[in-house]
C-alpha cells in the first residue's frame, strides 16, 4: 500500500471541512487572537489518522487513488465508505483545534521540553498527558502539570 498517497488523500479530503471550521471559529481557541488562525492537531495528524484506520475495515482502506491537478492523491468514488467515515471522524475529533501560530509554537516547544525532560525515564510523560486528557497550552500550565506528572511518574516507577 502506498501510505504516502493515502495520507495525501486523507489530508485533501478534509480540506473543505478545515476551511469551514476556521471560518466558523475565527479565533484562536486558547488566546482568542484572530490572526492567521489555523488547525492544530493536539496529538499530531497521525493520531487522528490512526484512530480512523483502526476503526475502518482493512478491506475498506483504499489502496489506489485518483489524482488532482496538483498530482496529489484523492479518494476514488468507489472508496466513498472509507472517505465518508474519515470525514465524520475528523469532524468529531476533539483533538483537532483552531489556534493562532503563537499558541501552536508554544505548544510545540512544550511538547519538545516534555520529551527532553523525560527522555531518560521509562515512562512516556507526553503519553501520560494524553491518557489523562490534559495538554498544557502555556508554560504556567506546563509547570503546574509537571509538578503533578513528576509525582505520578515517581509513584508509577516505585511499582
Ligand atoms: Zn492563540
Backbone and ligand atoms as CSV (ligand in chain L), in Angstrom:
chain,resi,resn,atom,element,x,y,z
A,1,UNK,N,N,0.846,-1.205,0.000
A,1,UNK,CA,C,0.000,0.000,0.000
A,1,UNK,C,C,0.881,1.255,0.000
A,2,UNK,N,N,0.486,2.199,-0.849
A,2,UNK,CA,C,1.228,3.449,-0.880
A,2,UNK,C,C,0.713,4.379,0.211
A,3,UNK,N,N,1.406,4.353,1.336
A,3,UNK,CA,C,0.967,5.097,2.506
A,3,UNK,C,C,0.987,6.608,2.273
A,4,UNK,N,N,1.954,7.039,1.461
A,4,UNK,CA,C,2.096,8.453,1.155
A,4,UNK,C,C,0.844,8.979,0.454
A,5,UNK,N,N,0.356,8.220,-0.527
A,5,UNK,CA,C,-0.859,8.599,-1.253
A,5,UNK,C,C,-2.075,8.583,-0.330
A,6,UNK,N,N,-2.123,7.596,0.545
A,6,UNK,CA,C,-3.251,7.516,1.475
A,6,UNK,C,C,-3.295,8.760,2.368
A,7,UNK,N,N,-2.131,9.145,2.884
A,7,UNK,CA,C,-2.062,10.332,3.736
A,7,UNK,C,C,-2.451,11.596,2.956
A,8,UNK,N,N,-1.948,11.710,1.712
A,8,UNK,CA,C,-2.299,12.865,0.874
A,8,UNK,C,C,-3.809,12.925,0.652
A,9,UNK,N,N,-4.380,11.758,0.328
A,9,UNK,CA,C,-5.821,11.706,0.063
A,9,UNK,C,C,-6.605,12.086,1.317
A,10,UNK,N,N,-6.137,11.625,2.466
A,10,UNK,CA,C,-6.819,11.945,3.719
A,10,UNK,C,C,-6.733,13.444,4.016
A,11,UNK,N,N,-5.563,14.008,3.803
A,11,UNK,CA,C,-5.407,15.461,4.019
A,11,UNK,C,C,-6.286,16.252,3.048
A,12,UNK,N,N,-6.254,15.846,1.782
A,12,UNK,CA,C,-7.047,16.536,0.762
A,12,UNK,C,C,-8.530,16.514,1.093
A,13,UNK,N,N,-8.976,15.359,1.549
A,13,UNK,CA,C,-10.404,15.135,1.727
A,13,UNK,C,C,-11.022,16.036,2.800
A,14,UNK,N,N,-10.238,16.398,3.805
A,14,UNK,CA,C,-10.813,17.182,4.896
A,14,UNK,C,C,-10.500,18.681,4.771
A,15,UNK,N,N,-9.837,19.058,3.679
A,15,UNK,CA,C,-9.514,20.484,3.475
A,15,UNK,C,C,-10.748,21.393,3.546
A,16,UNK,N,N,-11.835,21.037,2.826
A,16,UNK,CA,C,-13.027,21.905,2.885
A,16,UNK,C,C,-13.585,22.006,4.309
A,17,UNK,N,N,-13.516,20.894,5.034
A,17,UNK,CA,C,-14.004,20.890,6.419
A,17,UNK,C,C,-13.189,21.843,7.291
A,18,UNK,N,N,-11.871,21.825,7.088
A,18,UNK,CA,C,-10.989,22.700,7.870
A,18,UNK,C,C,-11.275,24.162,7.541
A,19,UNK,N,N,-11.443,24.468,6.246
A,19,UNK,CA,C,-11.771,25.839,5.850
A,19,UNK,C,C,-13.063,26.301,6.526
A,20,UNK,N,N,-14.056,25.416,6.548
A,20,UNK,CA,C,-15.337,25.742,7.186
A,20,UNK,C,C,-15.158,25.977,8.680
A,21,UNK,N,N,-14.387,25.099,9.323
A,21,UNK,CA,C,-14.175,25.213,10.768
A,21,UNK,C,C,-13.480,26.518,11.114
A,22,UNK,N,N,-12.467,26.869,10.317
A,22,UNK,CA,C,-11.740,28.114,10.575
A,22,UNK,C,C,-12.678,29.309,10.392
A,23,UNK,N,N,-13.503,29.266,9.336
A,23,UNK,CA,C,-14.431,30.365,9.089
A,23,UNK,C,C,-15.470,30.466,10.214
A,24,UNK,N,N,-15.876,29.315,10.756
A,24,UNK,CA,C,-16.895,29.304,11.808
A,24,UNK,C,C,-16.321,29.783,13.146
A,25,UNK,N,N,-15.056,29.508,13.388
A,25,UNK,CA,C,-14.464,29.850,14.687
A,25,UNK,C,C,-13.859,31.260,14.711
A,26,UNK,N,N,-13.054,31.534,13.692
A,26,UNK,CA,C,-12.470,32.861,13.507
A,26,UNK,C,C,-11.542,33.355,14.594
A,27,UNK,N,N,-11.328,32.557,15.640
A,27,UNK,CA,C,-10.325,32.975,16.619
A,27,UNK,C,C,-9.652,31.783,17.284
A,28,UNK,N,N,-8.466,32.053,17.807
A,28,UNK,CA,C,-7.695,31.028,18.490
A,28,UNK,C,C,-8.482,30.514,19.697
A,29,UNK,N,N,-8.602,29.195,19.811
A,29,UNK,CA,C,-9.379,28.598,20.897
A,29,UNK,C,C,-8.747,28.908,22.248
A,30,UNK,N,N,-7.476,29.262,22.229
A,30,UNK,CA,C,-6.811,29.489,23.510
A,30,UNK,C,C,-6.705,30.977,23.872
A,31,UNK,N,N,-6.084,31.795,23.017
A,31,UNK,CA,C,-5.851,33.201,23.378
A,31,UNK,C,C,-6.820,34.162,22.694
A,32,UNK,N,N,-7.707,33.614,21.838
A,32,UNK,CA,C,-8.742,34.396,21.141
A,32,UNK,C,C,-8.199,35.340,20.072
A,33,UNK,N,N,-6.901,35.221,19.752
A,33,UNK,CA,C,-6.354,36.028,18.657
A,33,UNK,C,C,-7.042,35.621,17.351
A,34,UNK,N,N,-7.201,36.572,16.439
A,34,UNK,CA,C,-7.860,36.264,15.167
A,34,UNK,C,C,-6.857,36.226,14.011
A,35,UNK,N,N,-5.588,36.378,14.341
A,35,UNK,CA,C,-4.540,36.478,13.321
A,35,UNK,C,C,-4.066,35.111,12.823
A,36,UNK,N,N,-4.150,34.888,11.508
A,36,UNK,CA,C,-3.579,33.692,10.868
A,36,UNK,C,C,-3.948,32.382,11.544
A,37,UNK,N,N,-5.171,32.287,12.071
A,37,UNK,CA,C,-5.508,31.069,12.799
A,37,UNK,C,C,-5.500,29.861,11.871
A,38,UNK,N,N,-5.108,28.733,12.417
A,38,UNK,CA,C,-5.074,27.508,11.629
A,38,UNK,C,C,-5.393,26.298,12.493
A,39,UNK,N,N,-5.495,25.159,11.825
A,39,UNK,CA,C,-5.816,23.931,12.554
A,39,UNK,C,C,-4.573,23.368,13.212
A,40,UNK,N,N,-4.720,22.959,14.451
A,40,UNK,CA,C,-3.643,22.252,15.131
A,40,UNK,C,C,-4.166,20.909,15.625
A,41,UNK,N,N,-3.359,19.861,15.436
A,41,UNK,CA,C,-3.729,18.549,15.934
A,41,UNK,C,C,-3.028,18.341,17.260
A,42,UNK,N,N,-3.816,18.319,18.335
A,42,UNK,CA,C,-3.257,18.254,19.682
A,42,UNK,C,C,-2.188,17.169,19.813
A,43,UNK,N,N,-2.448,16.018,19.257
A,43,UNK,CA,C,-1.501,14.910,19.391
A,43,UNK,C,C,-0.893,14.543,18.045
A,44,UNK,N,N,-0.997,15.455,17.081
A,44,UNK,CA,C,-0.460,15.200,15.747
A,44,UNK,C,C,-1.531,14.646,14.816
A,45,UNK,N,N,-1.337,14.911,13.516
A,45,UNK,CA,C,-2.274,14.438,12.494
A,45,UNK,C,C,-2.353,12.915,12.488
A,46,UNK,N,N,-1.199,12.266,12.687
A,46,UNK,CA,C,-1.136,10.801,12.663
A,46,UNK,C,C,-2.062,10.165,13.695
A,47,UNK,N,N,-2.211,10.853,14.820
A,47,UNK,CA,C,-3.056,10.349,15.899
A,47,UNK,C,C,-4.499,10.204,15.417
A,48,UNK,N,N,-4.986,11.218,14.695
A,48,UNK,CA,C,-6.362,11.197,14.181
A,48,UNK,C,C,-6.480,10.162,13.062
A,49,UNK,N,N,-5.449,10.110,12.207
A,49,UNK,CA,C,-5.435,9.147,11.105
A,49,UNK,C,C,-5.466,7.711,11.640
A,50,UNK,N,N,-4.609,7.417,12.612
A,50,UNK,CA,C,-4.531,6.065,13.166
A,50,UNK,C,C,-5.860,5.644,13.778
A,51,UNK,N,N,-6.519,6.610,14.420
A,51,UNK,CA,C,-7.817,6.364,15.018
A,51,UNK,C,C,-8.804,5.854,13.971
A,52,UNK,N,N,-8.801,6.528,12.821
A,52,UNK,CA,C,-9.711,6.190,11.731
A,52,UNK,C,C,-9.321,4.844,11.111
A,53,UNK,N,N,-8.024,4.647,10.874
A,53,UNK,CA,C,-7.558,3.408,10.239
A,53,UNK,C,C,-7.858,2.197,11.117
A,54,UNK,N,N,-7.791,2.403,12.437
A,54,UNK,CA,C,-8.028,1.269,13.328
A,54,UNK,C,C,-9.508,0.921,13.384
A,55,UNK,N,N,-10.354,1.894,13.072
A,55,UNK,CA,C,-11.796,1.648,13.112
A,55,UNK,C,C,-12.321,1.083,11.791
A,56,UNK,N,N,-11.657,1.449,10.678
A,56,UNK,CA,C,-12.118,1.012,9.353
A,56,UNK,C,C,-11.810,-0.469,9.148
A,57,UNK,N,N,-12.658,-1.132,8.355
A,57,UNK,CA,C,-12.356,-2.498,7.947
A,57,UNK,C,C,-11.120,-2.445,7.055
A,58,UNK,N,N,-10.207,-3.402,7.233
A,58,UNK,CA,C,-8.978,-3.412,6.422
A,58,UNK,C,C,-9.287,-3.359,4.923
A,59,UNK,N,N,-10.329,-4.106,4.525
A,59,UNK,CA,C,-10.690,-4.168,3.106
A,59,UNK,C,C,-11.177,-2.827,2.574
A,60,UNK,N,N,-11.667,-1.978,3.473
A,60,UNK,CA,C,-12.215,-0.686,3.046
A,60,UNK,C,C,-11.146,0.399,2.913
A,61,UNK,N,N,-9.952,0.166,3.450
A,61,UNK,CA,C,-8.903,1.181,3.380
A,61,UNK,C,C,-8.347,1.225,1.951
A,62,UNK,N,N,-8.483,2.376,1.288
A,62,UNK,CA,C,-8.111,2.472,-0.137
A,62,UNK,C,C,-6.628,2.165,-0.388
A,63,UNK,N,N,-6.386,1.500,-1.489
A,63,UNK,CA,C,-5.007,1.176,-1.861
A,63,UNK,C,C,-4.636,1.798,-3.214
A,64,UNK,N,N,-5.632,2.289,-3.938
A,64,UNK,CA,C,-5.328,3.006,-5.191
A,64,UNK,C,C,-6.138,4.295,-5.208
A,65,UNK,N,N,-5.633,5.278,-5.943
A,65,UNK,CA,C,-6.175,6.623,-5.836
A,65,UNK,C,C,-6.324,7.314,-7.183
A,66,UNK,N,N,-7.150,8.341,-7.222
A,66,UNK,CA,C,-7.148,9.278,-8.338
A,66,UNK,C,C,-6.209,10.419,-7.951
A,67,UNK,N,N,-5.939,11.316,-8.914
A,67,UNK,CA,C,-5.022,12.415,-8.612
A,67,UNK,C,C,-5.621,13.746,-9.052
A,68,UNK,N,N,-5.404,14.786,-8.242
A,68,UNK,CA,C,-5.940,16.103,-8.597
A,68,UNK,C,C,-4.979,16.827,-9.539
A,69,UNK,N,N,-5.299,18.075,-9.883
A,69,UNK,CA,C,-4.481,18.793,-10.866
A,69,UNK,C,C,-3.053,19.041,-10.373
A,70,UNK,N,N,-2.861,19.020,-9.035
A,70,UNK,CA,C,-1.508,19.168,-8.487
A,70,UNK,C,C,-0.814,17.820,-8.331
A,71,UNK,N,N,-1.448,16.775,-8.871
A,71,UNK,CA,C,-0.917,15.415,-8.806
A,71,UNK,C,C,-0.869,14.868,-7.375
A,72,UNK,N,N,-1.762,15.390,-6.518
A,72,UNK,CA,C,-1.885,14.859,-5.156
A,72,UNK,C,C,-3.022,13.835,-5.139
A,73,UNK,N,N,-2.821,12.786,-4.368
A,73,UNK,CA,C,-3.818,11.714,-4.324
A,73,UNK,C,C,-5.147,12.209,-3.764
A,74,UNK,N,N,-6.226,11.740,-4.370
A,74,UNK,CA,C,-7.580,11.947,-3.833
A,74,UNK,C,C,-8.298,10.598,-3.852
A,75,UNK,N,N,-9.338,10.473,-3.025
A,75,UNK,CA,C,-10.050,9.202,-2.959
A,75,UNK,C,C,-10.851,8.960,-4.228
A,76,UNK,N,N,-10.911,7.681,-4.614
A,76,UNK,CA,C,-11.770,7.291,-5.723
A,76,UNK,C,C,-13.206,7.251,-5.237
A,77,UNK,N,N,-14.122,7.467,-6.171
A,77,UNK,CA,C,-15.558,7.435,-5.867
A,77,UNK,C,C,-15.920,6.118,-5.162
A,78,UNK,N,N,-15.325,5.020,-5.601
A,78,UNK,CA,C,-15.682,3.700,-5.052
A,78,UNK,C,C,-15.245,3.548,-3.574
A,79,UNK,N,N,-14.388,4.440,-3.118
A,79,UNK,CA,C,-13.926,4.356,-1.725
A,79,UNK,C,C,-14.705,5.297,-0.797
A,80,UNK,N,N,-15.915,5.610,-1.233
A,80,UNK,CA,C,-16.741,6.577,-0.513
A,80,UNK,C,C,-16.992,6.168,0.943
A,81,UNK,N,N,-17.153,4.876,1.151
A,81,UNK,CA,C,-17.443,4.409,2.508
A,81,UNK,C,C,-16.327,4.822,3.461
A,82,UNK,N,N,-15.097,4.615,3.008
A,82,UNK,CA,C,-13.952,4.996,3.841
A,82,UNK,C,C,-13.818,6.515,3.941
A,83,UNK,N,N,-13.942,7.216,2.819
A,83,UNK,CA,C,-13.736,8.666,2.848
A,83,UNK,C,C,-14.818,9.362,3.675
A,84,UNK,N,N,-16.049,8.818,3.641
A,84,UNK,CA,C,-17.125,9.377,4.481
A,84,UNK,C,C,-16.825,9.155,5.959
A,85,UNK,N,N,-16.356,7.949,6.276
A,85,UNK,CA,C,-16.003,7.637,7.668
A,85,UNK,C,C,-14.920,8.593,8.165
A,86,UNK,N,N,-13.919,8.772,7.322
A,86,UNK,CA,C,-12.801,9.662,7.668
A,86,UNK,C,C,-13.282,11.094,7.900
A,87,UNK,N,N,-14.147,11.564,7.007
A,87,UNK,CA,C,-14.661,12.934,7.111
A,87,UNK,C,C,-15.400,13.127,8.441
A,88,UNK,N,N,-16.247,12.152,8.774
A,88,UNK,CA,C,-17.034,12.245,10.009
A,88,UNK,C,C,-16.156,12.142,11.248
A,89,UNK,N,N,-15.195,11.217,11.192
A,89,UNK,CA,C,-14.316,11.039,12.354
A,89,UNK,C,C,-13.465,12.276,12.597
A,90,UNK,N,N,-12.968,12.869,11.511
A,90,UNK,CA,C,-12.150,14.074,11.635
A,90,UNK,C,C,-12.982,15.216,12.208
A,91,UNK,N,N,-14.250,15.293,11.757
A,91,UNK,CA,C,-15.143,16.346,12.231
A,91,UNK,C,C,-15.444,16.186,13.722
A,92,UNK,N,N,-15.568,14.943,14.159
A,92,UNK,CA,C,-15.953,14.675,15.543
A,92,UNK,C,C,-14.750,14.676,16.485
A,93,UNK,N,N,-13.551,14.660,15.921
A,93,UNK,CA,C,-12.361,14.502,16.759
A,93,UNK,C,C,-12.072,15.765,17.573
A,94,UNK,N,N,-12.064,15.615,18.885
A,94,UNK,CA,C,-11.863,16.808,19.709
A,94,UNK,C,C,-10.380,17.083,19.971
A,95,UNK,N,N,-9.484,16.381,19.267
A,95,UNK,CA,C,-8.065,16.736,19.365
A,95,UNK,C,C,-7.688,17.689,18.225
A,96,UNK,N,N,-8.679,18.020,17.383
A,96,UNK,CA,C,-8.457,18.998,16.325
A,96,UNK,C,C,-8.900,20.352,16.865
A,97,UNK,N,N,-7.976,21.316,16.898
A,97,UNK,CA,C,-8.350,22.612,17.460
A,97,UNK,C,C,-7.849,23.748,16.581
A,98,UNK,N,N,-8.527,24.884,16.717
A,98,UNK,CA,C,-8.164,26.065,15.942
A,98,UNK,C,C,-7.314,26.971,16.830
A,99,UNK,N,N,-6.085,27.224,16.385
A,99,UNK,CA,C,-5.174,28.041,17.189
A,99,UNK,C,C,-4.448,29.070,16.324
A,100,UNK,N,N,-3.867,30.064,16.991
A,100,UNK,CA,C,-3.038,31.031,16.283
A,100,UNK,C,C,-1.602,30.489,16.231
A,101,UNK,N,N,-0.767,31.002,15.322
A,101,UNK,CA,C,0.603,30.489,15.182
A,101,UNK,C,C,1.404,30.576,16.487
A,102,UNK,N,N,1.157,31.629,17.284
A,102,UNK,CA,C,1.905,31.777,18.532
A,102,UNK,C,C,1.600,30.653,19.514
A,103,UNK,N,N,0.325,30.340,19.670
A,103,UNK,CA,C,-0.072,29.270,20.585
A,103,UNK,C,C,0.428,27.922,20.072
A,104,UNK,N,N,0.384,27.722,18.736
A,104,UNK,CA,C,0.891,26.471,18.158
A,104,UNK,C,C,2.382,26.341,18.453
A,105,UNK,N,N,3.112,27.437,18.304
A,105,UNK,CA,C,4.546,27.412,18.549
A,105,UNK,C,C,4.838,27.123,20.028
A,106,UNK,N,N,4.061,27.743,20.938
A,106,UNK,CA,C,4.215,27.463,22.373
A,106,UNK,C,C,4.009,25.984,22.659
A,107,UNK,N,N,2.946,25.443,22.060
A,107,UNK,CA,C,2.605,24.040,22.305
A,107,UNK,C,C,3.724,23.125,21.813
A,108,UNK,N,N,4.247,23.420,20.603
A,108,UNK,CA,C,5.328,22.596,20.070
A,108,UNK,C,C,6.561,22.644,20.969
A,109,UNK,N,N,6.867,23.843,21.482
A,109,UNK,CA,C,8.011,23.979,22.385
A,109,UNK,C,C,7.790,23.142,23.644
A,110,UNK,N,N,6.565,23.225,24.161
A,110,UNK,CA,C,6.236,22.489,25.379
A,110,UNK,C,C,6.378,20.984,25.158
A,111,UNK,N,N,5.854,20.498,23.998
A,111,UNK,CA,C,5.985,19.067,23.700
A,111,UNK,C,C,7.457,18.662,23.686
A,112,UNK,N,N,8.280,19.530,23.076
A,112,UNK,CA,C,9.704,19.248,22.984
A,112,UNK,C,C,10.329,19.190,24.373
A,113,UNK,N,N,9.982,20.182,25.215
A,113,UNK,CA,C,10.526,20.234,26.582
A,113,UNK,C,C,10.162,18.974,27.364
A,114,UNK,N,N,8.889,18.579,27.247
A,114,UNK,CA,C,8.441,17.396,27.982
A,114,UNK,C,C,9.235,16.176,27.526
A,115,UNK,N,N,9.392,16.058,26.185
A,115,UNK,CA,C,10.115,14.914,25.641
A,115,UNK,C,C,11.549,14.888,26.165
A,116,UNK,N,N,12.216,16.054,26.139
A,116,UNK,CA,C,13.594,16.123,26.608
A,116,UNK,C,C,13.692,15.761,28.092
A,117,UNK,N,N,12.728,16.306,28.856
A,117,UNK,CA,C,12.749,16.115,30.301
A,117,UNK,C,C,12.630,14.646,30.691
A,118,UNK,N,N,11.868,13.915,29.899
A,118,UNK,CA,C,11.558,12.547,30.284
A,118,UNK,C,C,12.215,11.511,29.391
A,119,UNK,N,N,13.193,11.967,28.600
A,119,UNK,CA,C,13.884,11.062,27.689
A,119,UNK,C,C,14.505,9.888,28.444
A,120,UNK,N,N,15.006,10.192,29.633
A,120,UNK,CA,C,15.701,9.165,30.402
A,120,UNK,C,C,14.737,8.272,31.187
A,121,UNK,N,N,13.513,8.727,31.273
A,121,UNK,CA,C,12.551,7.976,32.080
A,121,UNK,C,C,11.912,6.861,31.254
A,122,UNK,N,N,11.505,5.788,31.914
A,122,UNK,CA,C,10.855,4.706,31.180
A,122,UNK,C,C,9.379,5.032,30.959
A,123,UNK,N,N,8.902,6.058,31.631
A,123,UNK,CA,C,7.508,6.456,31.458
A,123,UNK,C,C,7.446,7.609,30.464
A,124,UNK,N,N,6.616,7.437,29.444
A,124,UNK,CA,C,6.453,8.491,28.456
A,124,UNK,C,C,5.497,9.549,29.011
A,125,UNK,N,N,6.068,10.656,29.448
A,125,UNK,CA,C,5.269,11.675,30.121
A,125,UNK,C,C,4.232,12.290,29.185
A,126,UNK,N,N,4.601,12.420,27.920
A,126,UNK,CA,C,3.650,13.011,26.988
A,126,UNK,C,C,2.452,12.088,26.766
A,127,UNK,N,N,2.764,10.789,26.647
A,127,UNK,CA,C,1.694,9.810,26.509
A,127,UNK,C,C,0.795,9.846,27.738
A,128,UNK,N,N,1.426,10.027,28.868
A,128,UNK,CA,C,0.683,10.120,30.123
A,128,UNK,C,C,-0.296,11.306,30.087
A,129,UNK,N,N,0.178,12.437,29.565
A,129,UNK,CA,C,-0.689,13.617,29.463
A,129,UNK,C,C,-1.863,13.347,28.530
A,130,UNK,N,N,-1.614,12.584,27.454
A,130,UNK,CA,C,-2.685,12.223,26.530
A,130,UNK,C,C,-3.712,11.359,27.256
A,131,UNK,N,N,-3.204,10.389,28.015
A,131,UNK,CA,C,-4.097,9.460,28.710
A,131,UNK,C,C,-4.997,10.208,29.692
A,132,UNK,N,N,-4.420,11.151,30.427
A,132,UNK,CA,C,-5.267,11.871,31.375
A,132,UNK,C,C,-6.009,13.025,30.694
A,133,UNK,N,N,-5.773,13.187,29.391
A,133,UNK,CA,C,-6.567,14.135,28.600
A,133,UNK,C,C,-6.185,15.582,28.811
A,134,UNK,N,N,-4.976,15.831,29.272
A,134,UNK,CA,C,-4.567,17.209,29.515
A,134,UNK,C,C,-3.297,17.521,28.729
A,135,UNK,N,N,-3.367,18.543,27.915
A,135,UNK,CA,C,-2.156,19.015,27.250
A,135,UNK,C,C,-2.012,20.499,27.552
A,136,UNK,N,N,-0.891,20.892,28.137
A,136,UNK,CA,C,-0.724,22.295,28.534
A,136,UNK,C,C,-0.611,23.217,27.326
A,137,UNK,N,N,-1.143,24.422,27.445
A,137,UNK,CA,C,-1.084,25.395,26.363
A,137,UNK,C,C,-0.030,26.474,26.599
A,138,UNK,N,N,0.434,26.626,27.821
A,138,UNK,CA,C,1.473,27.631,28.058
A,138,UNK,C,C,2.375,27.158,29.193
A,139,UNK,N,N,3.399,27.932,29.472
A,139,UNK,CA,C,4.406,27.448,30.412
A,139,UNK,C,C,3.916,27.399,31.858
A,140,UNK,N,N,2.971,28.290,32.231
A,140,UNK,CA,C,2.409,28.206,33.575
A,140,UNK,C,C,1.665,26.900,33.758
A,141,UNK,N,N,0.819,26.587,32.756
A,141,UNK,CA,C,0.079,25.322,32.815
A,141,UNK,C,C,1.044,24.146,32.822
A,142,UNK,N,N,2.097,24.268,32.010
A,142,UNK,CA,C,3.079,23.182,31.929
A,142,UNK,C,C,3.736,22.942,33.287
A,143,UNK,N,N,4.173,24.029,33.914
A,143,UNK,CA,C,4.847,23.886,35.210
A,143,UNK,C,C,3.937,23.263,36.257
A,144,UNK,N,N,2.675,23.705,36.274
A,144,UNK,CA,C,1.722,23.113,37.217
A,144,UNK,C,C,1.533,21.633,36.943
A,145,UNK,N,N,1.386,21.313,35.631
A,145,UNK,CA,C,1.165,19.924,35.261
A,145,UNK,C,C,2.368,19.056,35.587
A,146,UNK,N,N,3.563,19.603,35.321
A,146,UNK,CA,C,4.765,18.797,35.542
A,146,UNK,C,C,4.919,18.433,37.011
A,147,UNK,N,N,4.480,19.328,37.903
A,147,UNK,CA,C,4.521,19.002,39.324
A,147,UNK,C,C,3.713,17.742,39.577
A,148,UNK,N,N,2.512,17.695,38.939
A,148,UNK,CA,C,1.654,16.522,39.085
A,148,UNK,C,C,2.309,15.310,38.435
A,149,UNK,N,N,2.827,15.524,37.197
A,149,UNK,CA,C,3.418,14.414,36.449
A,149,UNK,C,C,4.599,13.814,37.210
A,150,UNK,N,N,5.440,14.674,37.764
A,150,UNK,CA,C,6.620,14.193,38.483
A,150,UNK,C,C,6.202,13.281,39.637
A,151,UNK,N,N,5.178,13.718,40.359
A,151,UNK,CA,C,4.689,12.912,41.479
A,151,UNK,C,C,4.158,11.574,40.971
A,152,UNK,N,N,3.305,11.630,39.924
A,152,UNK,CA,C,2.687,10.387,39.423
A,152,UNK,C,C,3.745,9.451,38.838
A,153,UNK,N,N,4.691,10.022,38.082
A,153,UNK,CA,C,5.743,9.195,37.475
A,153,UNK,C,C,6.553,8.506,38.594
A,154,UNK,N,N,6.838,9.250,39.648
A,154,UNK,CA,C,7.557,8.662,40.773
A,154,UNK,C,C,6.791,7.499,41.370
A,155,UNK,N,N,5.483,7.698,41.507
A,155,UNK,CA,C,4.649,6.624,42.070
A,155,UNK,C,C,4.658,5.422,41.145
A,156,UNK,N,N,4.511,5.671,39.825
A,156,UNK,CA,C,4.481,4.573,38.867
A,156,UNK,C,C,5.809,3.807,38.882
A,157,UNK,N,N,6.908,4.551,38.957
A,157,UNK,CA,C,8.232,3.915,38.927
A,157,UNK,C,C,8.503,3.111,40.192
A,158,UNK,N,N,7.787,3.458,41.255
A,158,UNK,CA,C,8.005,2.761,42.523
A,158,UNK,C,C,7.464,1.328,42.479
A,159,UNK,N,N,6.559,1.067,41.497
A,159,UNK,CA,C,5.970,-0.290,41.436
A,159,UNK,C,C,6.824,-1.256,40.634
L,1,ZN,ZN,ZN,-3.516,31.822,20.399
